[in-house]
Amino acid sequence: MNSLLQLSGVSYHYPGAASDALQGVSLAIAPRQFHAVLGPNGSGKTTLVRIALGGLTPLVGRADVIDRPASHWPRQDLARVVGVVPQREDNLFPQRVRETVLLGRYPHLSLWGRERAEDHDAVDRALAACDALHLADRWLWTLSGGEYQRVRVARALAQEPKLLVLDEPGMSLDLKHEMGLFELVLGLVKTEGLGVLMITHDLNLAARFADSLLLLSEGRPVASGAPADVLTQEIVQNVFSWPVMMQTIDGRPQMIPLRQPKETHA
């Protein structure tokens, strides 16, 4: 099966930095695959996303989107293939949900930017896929955090991409809405055939939902593969410098952070 995204031995160094931001990182994502990237703050996750989207060119190795260097794609062409849900964004304009999701159609618009019936149909399909069709006429500022995240995913889906990239999409969401978001993304993988690259700090949800994990530490790959092979007690404790206990639920590893043992004094 052809890869939608393939990083092969990628290394990157920011000018003036003391060490490489990434070193020897590889991953491959095909259609119908959910791949999560994990790691502590400063482990290189953001740099990996920038390279995957062509914003940075690797100093060593390759980053290809559908067998073409990511940095060689014209931005509009890339947006027809890759939908992105960024970590943060400021919406400064009063907009209704349908108008917001329609922005996802910009890669498909003509030179004059006129919307066609097929663009509105794509918006309806994206809203329906995200269980947000009933929100279409709501103002953005009236949405809950979970509703707004679904709308952001719908906007990316309106691009009709093959690959969906999500950068910490569950940040600041409560339990119900974070679980709902992961269920939504997994459903898109299964029903729409999308490939997914998700950056997340939630080890447990990544282990429950993703097919494959990549764990980074200080820019280097520590482990990659099936969740049970990546999230072992020894690996997690070494990477995150904290004692944990691991359990298995539905065949997937789940982490329980432990209290640091108190020092005893004679």
Secondary structure, 3 states (H helix, E strand, C coil): CCCCEEEEEEEECCCCCCCCCEEEEEEEECCCCEEEEECCCCCCHHHHHHHHCCCCCCCEEEEEECCEEHHHCCHHHHHHHEEEECCCCCCCCCCEHHHHHHHHHHHHCCCCCCCCHHHHHHHHHHHHHCCCHHHCCCEHHHCCHHHHHHHHHHHHHCCCCCEEEEECCCCCCCHHHHHHHHHHHHHHHHHHCCEEEEECCCHHHHHHHCCEEEEEECCEEEEEECHHHHCCHHHHHHHHCCCEEEEEECCEEEEEECCCCCCCCC
